[in-house]
Amino acid sequence: MPKRTVQFQGREVQGEGVEFEIEREAFNSYLLQDGTTLKLKSVVIEIVRLDQFNRAGDPVYVIRSQNIVAAVVPENLKKKV
């Protein structure tokens, strides 16, 4: 993929889009004290490998994603409509 510029730590940095395939995309589930179950999943839209490296020498990746949230709420917490 062609080089492109992305925002990283307050500055513009060159990087390259990386093709990917979804290996597993599961929800994380959280049981709240009020009995509600929140289900969250992050869906990746784009991955860019920067021309930057961390202290271990690994390339830095910028990930654009969308969070999906679903709530399973007990009847006693719902507003009557």
C-alpha positions in Angstrom: 0.0 0.0 0.0 1.2 3.6 -0.6 2.8 5.7 2.1 0.5 8.1 3.9 0.7 10.7 6.7 -1.1 10.1 10.0 -1.3 12.1 13.3 0.8 10.5 16.0 1.6 12.1 19.4 0.6 15.5 18.1 2.6 15.5 14.9 2.4 14.2 11.4 4.2 10.9 10.7 4.7 8.8 7.6 3.4 5.3 7.6 2.1 2.6 5.4 -1.4 0.9 5.4 -1.2 -2.8 6.3 -3.8 -5.2 4.9 -5.3 -7.5 7.5 -7.8 -10.3 8.0 -10.0 -10.8 11.0 -8.8 -13.8 13.0 -11.3 -13.5 15.8 -13.7 -10.7 16.8 -15.4 -11.4 20.0 -17.3 -9.3 22.5 -15.9 -8.6 26.0 -18.6 -8.9 28.6 -18.9 -7.0 31.9 -21.4 -7.7 34.6 -22.2 -4.5 36.5 -23.3 -4.4 40.2 -26.8 -3.3 39.1 -27.3 -6.6 37.1 -26.7 -5.0 33.7 -24.4 -6.8 31.3 -22.4 -4.6 29.0 -20.9 -6.2 25.9 -18.1 -4.3 24.1 -16.3 -5.0 20.8 -13.7 -3.0 19.0 -14.0 -3.3 15.2 -10.8 -2.4 13.3 -11.2 -0.2 10.3 -7.6 0.5 9.3 -4.0 -0.3 10.5 -1.1 1.9 9.6 2.5 0.8 10.4 4.5 4.0 11.1 8.1 4.8 10.1 8.6 5.0 13.9 9.9 2.4 16.4 9.5 1.9 20.1 12.3 1.4 22.6 12.3 -2.4 21.9 12.8 -1.7 18.2 9.3 -2.8 17.2 7.4 -0.7 14.6 4.6 1.4 16.0 1.1 0.8 14.6 -1.8 3.3 14.5 -5.2 1.6 14.6 -8.5 3.2 13.6 -11.4 1.4 15.1 -15.1 1.7 16.0 -16.4 0.5 19.4 -19.7 -1.5 19.4 -21.6 -1.5 22.7 -24.7 -3.5 23.7 -26.4 -3.5 27.0 -28.6 -6.3 28.5 -30.5 -4.4 31.2 -32.7 -5.9 33.9 -36.4 -5.1 33.6 -36.5 -3.2 36.9 -33.9 -0.6 35.6 -35.8 0.1 32.4 -38.0 3.2 32.0 -41.6 2.4 31.4 -42.6 3.7 27.9 
